[in-house]
């Protein structure tokens, strides 16, 4: 009896397990069918393949709409061809220079110096594509810098460098651009006349610069200062026969106005460890080589006015340069000597010297 009951129980259990297994299979099939249906509905047809081999050699062209505004923040200046040059000094401003009181000026002399491009140490002022004269002309054109006529000699301006008569941009270009005679021909090729035509301006026409500077001793600050007052581009002076007789200024410019333009000129040179250096820094730090051509004197004579030969002119310029350097050196020694003087210590007491009495007079005698 027990055996039969066990057999029946086993058969019932097997049947129930079989039924449960079949139920699970049906549910799994239903889920798979639903997933496939959803996947089939969401699937998009693939685009037909396009043969791009013929267009591989053609560069893609991006067509912008007519009213498209380019993001100025991402745009790189046209003059920048690398990361270093993209960091331009467009917003730079010259720092203020201390202006002394006339009552504190003790020693005062004015000098004129010539910066020649023949000297390799002055190559920074004539770099191709970023010459100093091009920046000056742009400043005059934009009414940032005022050019003054160097030939306007008057009683109050006997040397022409006192910034009295301003020049326009066209007048300045008239001094920098040469004219040439161009033949006029008829239809048969015969010359029927000639006309003057302006040549294109070339920065190579400028051969150097002349600076006017003040050297003075400031009593309040106890310091010898050198301030550049004006600057003038120099061109070669030629006679009608083609002979060269020296150089002459094209115009005179106030250096205080030029600093606004020079502070934005980047003259950095990574090869010489010069970074973030402007043209204004080059002048203020005296990063140039120059020769003295005039020292202030009652008659207003230049060195070449009383020294005729180039050798004598060079010796005179060296003598004035040495005199100026000695003055600065002696002033420095004078200041150090004053500070080096020892102040007696008042806290120490000095012992009085012993005295003895004279047997005859009874007066004290110093030993």
C-alpha positions in Angstrom: 0.0 0.0 0.0 2.8 2.3 0.9 4.6 1.5 -2.3 1.6 2.4 -4.4 1.2 5.7 -2.6 4.8 6.6 -3.2 4.6 5.7 -6.9 1.4 7.8 -7.3 3.1 10.7 -5.5 6.2 10.5 -7.7 4.1 10.5 -10.9 2.1 13.5 -9.7 5.2 15.4 -8.9 6.8 14.7 -12.3 3.6 15.8 -14.0 3.5 19.0 -12.2 7.2 19.7 -13.0 6.6 19.0 -16.6 3.6 21.4 -16.7 5.6 24.1 -15.0 8.5 23.8 -17.5 6.1 24.1 -20.5 4.5 27.2 -19.0 7.9 28.9 -18.6 8.8 28.1 -22.3 5.6 29.7 -23.5 6.3 32.9 -21.5 9.8 33.1 -22.8 8.6 32.8 -26.4 6.0 35.5 -25.8 8.7 37.9 -24.4 11.1 37.2 -27.4 8.3 37.9 -29.9 7.5 41.2 -28.2 11.1 42.4 -28.2 11.6 41.5 -31.8 8.5 43.3 -32.7 9.5 46.5 -31.0 13.0 46.3 -32.4 11.7 45.8 -35.9 9.5 48.9 -35.6 12.3 51.2 -34.3 14.8 50.1 -36.9 15.3 52.6 -39.7 16.4 51.5 -43.2 20.1 52.0 -43.9 21.0 54.6 -46.5 22.3 53.4 -49.7 26.1 53.5 -50.0 27.5 56.4 -52.0 30.7 56.1 -54.0 33.0 58.8 -52.6 36.2 57.8 -54.3 35.8 60.4 -57.0 35.4 63.2 -54.4 38.3 62.2 -52.2 40.7 64.7 -53.9 38.3 67.6 -53.6 38.7 69.8 -50.5 35.5 70.4 -48.5 34.2 73.9 -48.9 32.2 75.4 -46.0 29.6 77.9 -47.2 28.6 80.4 -44.5 25.3 82.3 -44.7 25.5 85.9 -45.7 24.6 87.3 -42.3 26.8 84.9 -40.3 28.7 86.6 -37.5 32.1 85.1 -36.9 33.0 84.6 -33.2 35.7 87.3 -32.6 36.9 85.6 -29.4 38.0 82.5 -31.4 39.4 84.4 -34.3 43.2 84.8 -34.5 44.7 88.1 -35.7 45.9 88.0 -39.3 49.5 88.9 -38.3 49.7 85.8 -36.1 51.2 82.7 -37.6 51.9 80.8 -34.4 50.9 80.6 -30.7 53.5 83.1 -29.5 52.5 85.7 -32.1 48.8 85.3 -31.3 49.3 86.9 -27.9 49.5 90.4 -29.2 49.8 93.6 -27.1 46.7 95.2 -28.6 45.5 96.4 -25.2 48.8 97.5 -23.8 49.2 101.0 -22.4 52.4 102.9 -21.6 53.1 103.2 -17.9 53.4 106.8 -16.6 56.9 108.4 -16.2 57.7 110.5 -13.3 57.7 114.2 -14.1 60.1 116.2 -11.8 59.5 119.7 -10.5 61.6 122.4 -12.3 62.7 123.5 -8.9 64.4 120.1 -8.2 66.4 120.0 -11.4 70.1 120.9 -10.7 72.1 119.7 -13.7 70.4 119.9 -17.2 71.8 119.2 -20.6 70.0 118.2 -23.9 71.6 115.8 -26.3 70.7 114.5 -29.8 71.7 111.0 -30.8 71.6 109.1 -34.1 70.5 105.5 -34.2 71.8 104.0 -37.5 70.6 100.9 -39.1 74.1 100.2 -40.3 74.7 98.9 -36.8 73.5 95.3 -36.4 72.5 96.0 -32.8 69.7 98.3 -34.1 68.1 95.6 -36.3 65.0 95.5 -34.2 63.9 98.9 -35.4 63.9 97.8 -39.0 62.4 94.3 -39.0 60.9 93.4 -42.3 57.1 93.5 -42.1 57.1 95.3 -38.7 59.3 98.3 -39.2 59.1 101.3 -36.8 58.4 103.8 -39.6 55.3 101.8 -40.7 53.9 101.9 -37.2 54.7 105.7 -37.0 52.9 106.4 -40.3 49.9 104.4 -39.2 49.8 106.4 -35.9 49.9 109.7 -37.8 47.2 108.5 -40.2 45.0 107.5 -37.2 45.6 110.9 -35.6 47.4 109.3 -32.6 50.7 110.9 -33.3 51.3 114.5 -34.6 54.2 115.0 -37.0 55.9 118.4 -36.9 57.8 120.1 -39.8 61.6 120.0 -39.2 62.2 122.8 -41.7 60.0 125.4 -39.9 62.9 127.5 -38.6 61.7 130.5 -36.6 63.0 132.7 -33.8 61.4 130.5 -31.2 62.4 127.4 -33.1 65.9 128.0 -34.6 66.7 124.3 -35.0 63.3 123.1 -36.2 62.9 120.5 -33.5 60.6 122.4 -31.1 57.3 120.9 -32.3 55.8 124.2 -33.5 54.2 123.6 -37.0 52.3 120.3 -37.5 52.2 118.3 -40.7 49.4 116.3 -42.3 49.7 112.7 -43.3 49.9 113.6 -47.0 52.6 116.2 -46.3 54.6 113.6 -44.4 54.3 111.1 -47.2 55.4 113.7 -49.7 58.8 113.8 -47.9 59.0 110.0 -47.9 57.9 109.1 -51.5 60.0 109.9 -54.5 58.7 111.0 -57.9 59.8 109.6 -61.2 59.3 110.9 -64.8 57.2 108.5 -66.8 57.2 108.9 -70.6 53.9 109.3 -72.4 53.6 107.5 -75.7 51.1 107.8 -78.5 49.4 104.8 -80.2 52.4 104.4 -82.6 54.9 104.3 -79.6 56.3 107.7 -80.1 57.1 109.8 -77.0 54.8 112.8 -76.8 55.7 114.0 -73.3 56.3 112.9 -69.7 54.5 113.2 -66.4 55.6 112.9 -62.8 54.4 109.9 -60.9 54.7 109.0 -57.2 56.7 105.8 -56.4 55.5 103.4 -53.8 56.8 104.0 -50.3 59.5 101.7 -49.2 60.6 101.4 -45.5 64.1 101.1 -46.7 64.2 104.8 -47.4 64.5 105.4 -43.7 68.1 104.8 -42.6 67.9 105.6 -38.9 66.4 107.7 -36.2 67.4 110.8 -34.3 66.3 111.1 -30.7 66.3 114.2 -28.5 66.7 113.6 -24.8 67.1 115.5 -21.6 69.7 114.5 -18.9 69.2 116.1 -15.5 69.9 115.6 -11.8 66.8 115.4 -9.7 67.6 116.8 -6.2 64.5 115.4 -4.6 65.2 111.8 -5.8 69.0 112.2 -5.8 69.2 110.5 -9.1 70.4 111.3 -12.7 67.6 110.8 -15.1 67.5 110.5 -18.9 64.2 111.2 -20.7 63.5 111.0 -24.4 61.7 114.1 -25.6 61.4 113.6 -29.3 62.2 111.2 -32.2 62.7 111.9 -35.9 63.1 109.4 -38.8 66.2 110.0 -40.9 66.5 109.8 -44.6 69.6 110.2 -46.8 70.1 113.7 -48.2 71.2 113.6 -51.8 72.1 116.4 -54.2 70.9 116.8 -57.7 74.0 115.1 -59.0 73.4 112.1 -56.8 76.1 112.8 -54.2 75.2 111.9 -50.6 75.8 114.7 -48.1 74.4 113.1 -44.9 71.0 112.5 -43.3 68.2 114.8 -42.4 65.0 114.4 -40.3 61.7 113.9 -42.1 59.7 115.1 -39.2 59.8 115.4 -35.4 57.5 113.5 -33.2 56.7 113.8 -29.5 57.9 110.7 -27.8 55.0 110.9 -25.2 52.6 110.4 -28.1 54.7 107.7 -29.8 54.6 105.6 -26.6 50.9 104.9 -27.2 51.8 103.2 -30.5 55.2 101.7 -29.4 53.7 100.0 -26.3 51.6 97.8 -28.7 54.5 96.8 -30.9 55.7 93.3 -29.9 59.5 92.9 -30.5 59.9 89.7 -28.5 62.8 87.5 -29.5 62.8 84.0 -28.0 66.2 83.2 -29.4 67.6 86.0 -27.1 65.3 85.2 -24.2 63.2 88.3 -24.8 59.5 87.8 -24.1 56.7 90.3 -23.9 59.0 93.1 -24.9 57.5 96.2 -26.6 59.1 98.9 -28.7 58.5 101.3 -25.8 60.6 99.0 -23.6 63.4 99.1 -26.2 63.7 102.9 -25.9 63.2 103.2 -22.1 65.7 100.4 -21.4 68.2 101.9 -23.8 68.3 98.7 -25.9 70.0 100.5 -28.9 73.4 101.8 -30.0 73.6 105.5 -30.8 76.2 108.2 -31.4 75.9 111.8 -29.9 75.6 114.4 -32.7 74.8 117.5 -30.7 75.1 118.7 -27.1 73.2 121.7 -25.9 75.2 124.9 -26.2 74.5 128.7 -26.5 75.2 128.8 -30.2 73.2 125.6 -31.1 76.1 124.1 -33.0 76.2 120.5 -33.9 79.4 118.5 -33.6 79.9 118.5 -37.4 79.7 122.3 -37.3 83.0 122.7 -35.5 84.6 119.3 -36.2 85.0 118.9 -40.0 86.5 115.4 -40.4 84.6 112.2 -39.5 87.5 111.1 -37.2 87.3 114.4 -35.2 83.6 114.1 -35.0 83.9 110.5 -33.6 86.4 111.7 -31.0 84.3 114.6 -29.9 81.2 112.4 -29.6 83.3 109.9 -27.5 84.6 112.8 -25.3 81.0 114.0 -24.6 79.9 110.5 -23.9 82.7 110.0 -21.4 82.0 113.3 -19.7 78.4 112.3 -19.3 79.3 108.9 -17.9 81.9 110.4 -15.5 79.3 112.8 -14.2 76.9 110.0 -13.4 79.7 108.0 -11.9 81.0 110.8 -9.7 77.4 111.6 -8.6 77.1 108.0 -7.5 80.4 108.0 -5.6 79.4 111.3 -3.9 76.2 109.7 -2.7 77.9 106.6 -1.4 80.5 108.7 0.3 77.8 110.6 2.2 76.1 107.4 3.3 79.4 105.9 4.3 80.4 108.6 6.8 80.1 107.2 10.3 78.1 109.1 12.8 79.7 109.5 16.2 78.1 107.6 19.0 76.9 110.1 21.6 76.3 107.4 24.2 80.1 106.9 24.7 81.9 109.3 27.1 85.4 110.4 26.4 87.9 110.5 29.2 89.5 114.0 29.8 93.2 114.2 29.1 95.6 114.3 32.0 97.3 117.6 32.8 100.3 118.5 35.0 101.1 121.7 36.7 104.2 123.7 35.7 106.4 124.3 38.7 107.2 127.8 37.7 103.8 129.3 36.6 101.4 126.9 38.1 99.4 126.7 34.8 98.3 123.3 33.6 100.4 121.8 30.8 98.8 119.4 28.2 100.6 116.1 27.9 
